[in-house]
């Protein structure tokens, strides 16, 4: 094998979207944790000769996306074209050979570089960026860094990690942090603002699945969450370069790459996270939605504006409720039927403000076992209008019902992931170690059509390459296709490419504006 890691199937010791520790794991000293397997230092990497034209010329075949198709050119008979690596039908996605073939043939290193570097030309935005690898033997490598995408690719092919995470850009090269005289000289400088949504946080309200299991019914909670968070990020906070990525099993991540988002300090990140956080408390806590009236979906407007220094739209709860009301009726009441069981119905009654009304509802439901959640929700208004409680406060009941809708539909964010620059998050396009599915971008324009169970696995993609018919390619198009273009990964890579292109264009505009606003004076 091309690396020094024993070829054993990895034990998934971490959670699906776990954040790596801030220090190397036990059993590895500083040197081993930073440079397992003889990883080259930055000084060694700097000796590599990299031609930018070769790195970014998409019209020619390159190492990153090799092609096993037929070439228009003529090759000498003594040098037949190399055969693509054949993956055995019985191969598992966790096999090191499968992962190596995926990195060699399909991973979009070039677009990843452009996305994190914010420029075609190598800079500290990429060179001072931390990468963390999870190796096949579960060893964790922190503080890895690379000046170019080619060097990142070479090290990944050598180490063949089961997955890798992306961290912040530091004030100095992460590999050189131990050589700095002052510890304060090494600190996080910038990082994308990120959000993490995981279906395990919905286990108390979803009835179809639990733990790591998902289905199309409960995936609708992720769809709701993306809709609400995405519109808040765009309309309230003015962000534009937002990419949602499927986590590979049961969740989604948001990466916001706008320059002012990347440069936010931890205080501002906490404010943004708090602005979007409405559901608070664990499974054993009581009422989870406790917000001030008049209705507003996030934190107080003045408080956030003072911290963030940008104008905010004064959006009320009505926007979130308007987005979520149809999902509540179909995806929650019908598909999840959350109050079908008596103990779950008691949870609903606890959230209503009138004891007399609650007693009347309980009596009605006890007399009709098996009554659906749709009917129980309708019973609340029916008995209230019938005068079941003479002292009923109609306004309090309306507010309680609004809070119930939010508790069962509003995004349940892992806000700790968003609050600090130092948190690492799984890279787009890595393979989930538990499912074999690729962590692909989610097109928000077709959000309702995204199928997490239809996302290709690594073994499926490699078999698609092997089964590609080169004759069909020659008949349709004379252009030599890259390997990802022969697979169902193509639309996801193309979506990523378009997103990166939009970001690079915006970054060039920011640079020009900075130059125009700050002319040289003599």
C-alpha positions in Angstrom: 0.0 0.0 0.0 1.2 3.6 -0.7 1.0 4.6 2.9 2.2 3.4 6.3 -1.2 2.7 7.8 -2.2 -0.9 8.3 -4.9 -1.9 5.9 -7.6 -2.7 8.4 -11.2 -1.8 8.1 -11.8 1.3 10.2 -13.8 1.3 13.4 -16.1 4.3 13.3 -15.4 5.6 16.8 -16.7 9.1 16.2 -20.2 10.3 15.6 -21.3 11.0 12.1 -20.4 14.7 12.2 -18.2 14.8 15.2 -16.0 17.7 15.8 -12.3 16.7 16.2 -10.6 17.4 19.5 -8.5 20.5 19.8 -5.5 18.5 20.8 -4.1 15.3 19.3 -5.7 12.1 20.6 -4.0 10.1 23.4 -1.3 7.7 22.3 0.2 10.1 19.7 2.9 12.5 20.7 3.1 15.9 19.0 5.3 14.8 16.2 3.3 11.7 15.4 0.0 13.5 15.5 1.1 16.1 13.1 3.1 14.0 10.7 2.0 10.3 10.8 3.4 8.3 8.0 6.2 10.7 7.1 4.1 13.5 5.7 6.2 16.1 3.9 6.9 19.3 5.7 5.9 22.7 4.2 9.6 23.2 3.3 9.6 20.0 1.4 6.3 20.9 -0.3 7.6 24.3 -1.4 10.3 22.5 -3.4 7.6 21.0 -5.7 7.3 22.8 -9.0 3.7 23.6 -9.7 2.5 25.3 -12.9 -0.7 27.3 -12.4 -1.7 26.7 -16.0 -1.6 23.0 -15.4 -3.5 23.3 -12.2 -6.5 25.2 -13.5 -6.7 24.4 -17.2 -9.9 22.4 -17.4 -9.7 21.8 -21.1 -6.9 19.3 -20.8 -6.7 16.0 -18.9 -4.9 16.1 -15.6 -4.0 13.9 -12.7 -6.9 15.0 -10.6 -9.6 13.7 -12.9 -8.0 11.0 -15.0 -10.0 9.6 -17.9 -10.2 5.9 -18.9 -11.9 6.8 -22.1 -10.6 6.6 -25.6 -8.2 9.4 -26.7 -8.5 11.1 -30.1 -4.7 11.0 -30.4 -2.7 8.0 -31.5 -0.6 6.1 -29.0 2.4 4.0 -30.0 1.5 0.3 -30.1 4.2 -0.4 -27.5 2.4 1.8 -25.0 -1.2 0.7 -24.7 -3.5 3.0 -22.6 -3.6 2.0 -18.9 -6.6 0.1 -17.7 -8.8 1.6 -15.1 -8.6 0.0 -11.6 -11.2 -2.7 -11.4 -13.2 -2.9 -8.3 -14.5 -6.3 -7.4 -18.3 -6.6 -7.2 -18.0 -7.7 -3.6 -15.8 -4.7 -2.6 -17.1 -2.6 0.3 -16.9 1.1 0.5 -14.7 0.9 3.5 -12.0 -1.1 1.7 -8.8 1.0 1.5 -8.5 0.1 -2.2 -12.0 1.5 -2.9 -11.2 4.8 -1.1 -7.9 5.1 -2.9 -9.6 4.7 -6.3 -12.2 7.3 -5.3 -9.6 9.9 -4.4 -7.6 9.1 -7.6 -10.5 9.3 -10.0 -13.4 11.2 -8.6 -12.6 13.7 -5.8 -12.7 17.3 -7.1 -9.5 18.6 -5.5 -9.1 21.5 -7.9 -12.6 23.0 -7.2 -12.0 22.3 -3.4 -8.8 24.4 -3.7 -10.5 27.2 -5.5 -13.4 27.2 -3.0 -11.1 27.4 0.1 -8.5 29.7 -1.5 -11.0 32.2 -3.0 -8.6 32.8 -5.9 -7.0 30.9 -8.8 -3.5 31.8 -7.4 -2.3 30.0 -4.3 -2.5 32.2 -1.2 -2.5 31.9 2.6 -6.3 31.3 2.5 -5.4 27.8 1.4 -1.7 27.5 2.5 -2.5 28.4 6.2 -5.7 26.3 6.3 -5.9 23.4 8.6 -6.9 20.0 7.4 -7.5 17.0 9.7 -7.4 13.4 8.5 -9.1 10.3 9.9 -6.9 7.4 8.8 -8.0 3.8 8.2 -6.7 2.8 11.6 -8.7 5.6 13.3 -5.7 7.8 14.0 -6.4 11.5 13.7 -4.0 13.9 12.1 -4.4 17.5 13.1 -2.8 20.7 11.7 -2.1 19.4 8.2 -1.6 22.2 5.6 -0.7 22.4 1.9 0.2 25.3 -0.4 -1.6 23.8 -3.5 -4.3 21.4 -4.4 -1.8 19.1 -6.0 0.1 18.7 -2.8 -3.1 18.1 -0.9 -4.0 15.4 -3.4 -0.6 13.7 -3.2 -0.8 13.5 0.6 -4.3 12.2 0.6 -3.4 9.5 -2.0 -0.4 8.6 0.2 -2.3 8.4 3.5 -5.7 7.3 2.0 -7.8 8.7 4.9 -11.3 7.4 5.4 -12.4 11.0 5.6 -11.0 14.5 6.3 -12.2 17.7 8.0 -11.7 21.3 7.2 -10.6 23.9 9.8 -9.8 27.6 9.9 -7.2 29.7 8.2 -4.5 30.5 10.8 -2.2 33.5 11.2 0.7 31.2 10.5 1.3 27.9 8.8 -0.3 25.1 11.0 2.7 22.9 10.5 5.0 25.6 11.9 3.0 26.4 15.0 5.5 24.7 17.4 8.4 26.8 16.0 6.7 30.1 16.9 8.2 31.9 19.9 4.8 33.2 21.1 1.8 31.0 21.4 -0.4 34.0 20.7 1.2 34.2 17.2 -0.8 31.2 16.2 -4.5 31.8 16.3 -7.4 31.3 13.9 -7.8 34.2 11.5 -10.9 33.2 9.4 -13.2 30.4 8.5 -16.5 29.9 6.8 -19.6 30.4 8.9 -21.1 26.9 9.2 -24.3 25.3 10.5 -25.0 21.6 11.3 -28.4 20.0 11.3 -28.7 16.3 12.4 -31.8 14.2 12.5 -30.8 12.6 15.8 -31.9 15.9 17.3 -35.4 15.2 16.1 -35.7 11.8 17.7 -38.2 12.9 20.3 -40.6 14.1 17.6 -40.0 11.8 14.6 -41.8 8.5 14.8 -40.7 6.7 11.6 -37.0 6.3 12.5 -34.5 7.0 15.3 -30.8 7.2 15.9 -28.8 6.9 12.6 -31.7 5.6 10.6 -33.5 7.9 8.1 -36.3 7.6 5.6 -38.0 10.0 3.2 -40.6 10.9 5.8 -38.2 12.2 8.4 -35.9 13.8 5.8 -38.6 16.4 5.4 -37.4 17.9 8.7 -34.1 18.6 7.0 -35.9 20.2 4.1 -37.9 22.4 6.5 -34.7 23.4 8.3 -32.8 24.3 5.1 -35.7 26.5 3.9 -35.9 28.5 7.1 -32.2 28.9 7.7 -31.4 29.7 4.1 -33.9 32.5 3.8 -32.8 34.0 7.1 -29.1 33.9 6.0 -29.9 35.6 2.7 -32.7 38.0 3.5 -31.8 39.0 7.1 -28.1 38.8 7.0 -27.4 39.5 3.4 -25.2 36.4 2.7 -25.0 35.2 -0.9 -22.5 32.4 -1.2 -24.2 29.6 0.8 -23.7 26.0 0.0 -25.7 23.2 1.6 -24.0 19.8 1.8 -25.5 16.4 2.6 -23.6 14.9 5.5 -23.7 11.4 3.9 -26.3 9.8 6.3 -28.8 11.8 8.4 -28.1 15.5 8.2 -26.9 18.6 6.3 -24.2 21.3 6.7 -24.3 24.9 5.5 -21.1 26.6 4.5 -21.3 30.4 4.1 -18.2 31.7 2.2 -18.9 35.4 2.0 -15.9 37.4 3.0 -17.5 39.1 5.9 -18.9 35.8 7.2 -15.4 34.2 7.0 -13.8 37.1 8.9 -16.3 37.2 11.8 -14.9 36.7 15.3 -16.4 34.2 17.7 -18.6 36.8 19.4 -20.4 37.6 16.1 -20.7 33.9 15.3 -22.4 33.3 18.6 -24.8 36.2 17.9 -25.7 34.7 14.5 -26.2 31.3 16.0 -28.4 32.7 18.7 -30.4 34.7 16.2 -31.3 31.4 14.5 -31.8 29.3 17.6 -35.4 28.9 18.8 -35.6 25.3 20.0 -33.8 25.1 23.3 -33.6 22.2 25.8 -33.1 18.5 25.7 -35.5 15.6 25.3 -36.4 15.7 29.0 -36.9 19.4 29.2 -40.4 21.1 29.2 -41.5 23.8 26.8 -38.8 24.3 24.2 -40.1 27.4 22.5 -40.1 30.4 24.8 -40.0 33.6 22.8 -41.1 37.1 23.3 -44.2 38.7 21.7 -44.8 40.4 19.3 -43.6 37.4 17.3 -40.0 37.4 16.0 -38.2 34.2 15.0 -34.8 35.0 16.5 -33.1 37.3 19.0 -34.0 40.8 19.8 -33.5 43.0 16.7 -31.5 45.8 18.4 -29.2 43.5 20.3 -28.1 41.6 17.2 -27.7 44.8 15.1 -25.5 46.3 17.7 -23.1 43.3 17.6 -23.2 42.5 13.9 -23.0 46.1 12.5 -25.2 45.3 9.5 -28.8 46.4 8.8 -31.3 43.6 9.5 -34.8 43.1 8.1 -37.3 43.2 10.9 -38.8 39.8 10.1 -41.5 38.3 12.3 -42.4 34.8 13.2 -45.0 35.0 10.5 -42.4 34.3 7.8 -41.1 31.1 9.5 -44.7 30.0 10.3 -45.7 30.7 6.7 -42.9 28.5 5.4 -43.6 25.7 8.0 -47.4 25.6 8.2 -47.9 23.2 5.2 -45.1 21.0 6.4 -46.7 20.8 9.8 -50.0 19.6 8.4 -48.6 17.0 6.0 -45.1 16.0 7.2 -45.8 16.2 10.9 -49.5 15.6 11.6 -50.0 13.0 8.8 -46.7 11.4 8.1 -45.3 11.4 11.7 -48.6 11.2 13.6 -46.7 12.4 16.7 -49.6 12.2 19.3 -51.0 8.8 18.3 -49.9 7.2 21.6 -51.5 8.4 24.8 -48.1 9.4 26.4 -47.3 11.5 23.4 -50.8 13.1 23.5 -50.0 14.1 27.1 -47.0 16.0 25.8 -49.3 18.0 23.6 -51.6 18.8 26.5 -48.7 20.0 28.5 -48.0 22.7 25.9 -51.6 24.1 26.1 -52.4 26.9 28.5 -55.8 26.0 29.9 -56.3 23.1 32.3 -60.1 22.9 31.8 -59.6 22.6 28.0 -56.9 20.0 28.6 -59.3 17.9 30.7 -62.0 18.0 28.1 -59.5 17.0 25.4 -58.1 14.2 27.5 -61.6 12.8 28.1 -62.4 13.0 24.4 -59.2 11.2 23.4 -59.5 8.5 26.0 -63.0 7.7 24.7 -61.6 7.3 21.1 -58.4 5.2 21.2 -56.4 5.4 18.0 -57.6 8.9 17.2 -55.1 10.5 14.7 -52.9 13.5 15.4 -54.7 15.4 12.6 -58.0 14.9 14.5 -56.5 15.7 17.9 -55.1 19.0 16.5 -58.5 19.9 15.1 -60.1 19.0 18.4 -58.3 21.8 20.2 -60.1 24.5 18.2 -63.4 22.6 18.1 -63.7 22.3 21.9 -62.4 25.8 22.5 -65.2 27.2 20.2 -67.7 24.9 21.9 -67.0 26.6 25.3 -65.2 23.7 27.0 -63.5 26.3 29.2 -65.3 29.5 30.3 -62.1 31.3 31.2 -60.2 30.4 28.1 -57.7 33.1 27.0 -58.0 33.0 23.2 -54.7 34.9 22.6 -52.8 32.6 24.9 -54.2 29.6 23.1 -53.2 31.0 19.7 -49.7 31.7 20.9 -49.4 28.2 22.4 -50.5 26.7 19.1 -47.9 28.8 17.2 -45.2 27.6 19.6 -46.3 24.0 19.1 -45.9 24.3 15.3 -42.4 25.8 15.8 -41.4 23.1 18.3 -42.3 20.3 15.8 -41.0 22.0 12.6 -38.4 24.7 13.4 -34.7 23.9 12.7 -32.9 22.1 15.5 -29.4 23.4 15.1 -26.2 22.2 16.7 -25.2 25.7 17.5 -21.9 24.8 19.1 -20.6 24.0 15.6 -21.3 27.6 14.5 -20.0 29.5 17.5 -16.2 29.1 17.1 -13.8 29.5 14.3 -11.7 26.5 15.5 -14.4 23.9 14.9 -13.6 21.5 12.1 -16.3 20.2 9.8 -16.4 17.3 7.3 -15.3 18.3 3.8 -17.8 18.2 0.9 -17.3 15.2 -1.3 -15.8 12.9 1.3 -17.3 9.5 1.7 -19.4 8.8 4.8 -17.7 5.9 6.6 -21.0 4.4 7.8 -23.0 4.5 4.5 -20.5 4.8 1.7 -22.5 7.8 0.3 -20.7 10.9 -0.9 -21.3 14.2 0.9 -22.7 16.0 -2.1 -24.0 19.6 -2.4 -27.7 20.1 -2.2 -29.3 22.2 -4.9 -31.7 24.5 -2.9 -33.6 25.2 -6.2 -34.6 21.6 -6.3 -34.8 21.1 -2.5 -38.0 19.1 -2.5 -36.5 16.6 -5.0 -33.3 15.9 -3.2 -33.3 12.2 -2.2 -30.7 11.3 0.5 -31.2 7.6 -0.1 -30.5 8.1 -3.8 -27.1 9.8 -3.4 -24.5 7.5 -5.0 -22.2 5.4 -3.0 -18.5 5.2 -3.7 -18.7 1.6 -5.0 -21.6 2.5 -7.3 -19.6 5.4 -8.8 -16.5 3.2 -9.4 -18.6 0.5 -11.1 -20.2 3.3 -13.3 -16.7 4.2 -14.5 -15.9 0.5 -15.2 -19.1 0.0 -17.1 -18.8 3.2 -19.3 -18.9 2.5 -23.0 -16.1 4.4 -24.8 -17.7 3.7 -28.2 -20.8 5.6 -27.1 -18.6 8.5 -26.1 -16.9 8.7 -29.5 -20.2 8.6 -31.2 -21.7 11.4 -29.1 -18.8 13.7 -28.5 -15.1 13.8 -29.5 -14.1 15.4 -26.2 -12.4 13.1 -23.8 -14.5 12.8 -20.7 -13.1 13.0 -17.2 -14.1 10.1 -15.0 -16.5 12.0 -12.8 -18.5 12.9 -16.0 -19.1 9.2 -16.6 -20.9 8.8 -13.3 -24.0 10.0 -11.4 -21.6 12.3 -9.4 -21.4 14.7 -12.4 -24.4 17.0 -11.5 -23.0 17.4 -8.0 -19.5 18.3 -9.2 -21.0 20.7 -11.8 -23.1 22.4 -9.1 -20.0 22.8 -6.9 -18.1 24.2 -9.9 -20.8 26.8 -10.5 -20.9 27.8 -6.8 -17.1 28.2 -6.8 -17.2 30.3 -9.9 -19.7 32.7 -8.4 -17.6 33.0 -5.3 -14.4 33.7 -7.2 -16.2 36.3 -9.3 -17.4 38.1 -6.1 -13.9 37.9 -4.5 -12.4 39.6 -7.6 -15.0 42.3 -7.3 -14.2 42.8 -3.6 -10.5 43.1 -4.4 -11.2 45.8 -7.1 -13.5 47.8 -4.7 -10.7 47.7 -2.1 -8.2 49.0 -4.6 -10.5 51.7 -5.8 -11.5 52.8 -2.2 -7.9 52.9 -1.0 -5.8 54.5 -3.8 -2.1 55.1 -3.3 -1.3 58.6 -2.2 2.0 60.5 -2.8 
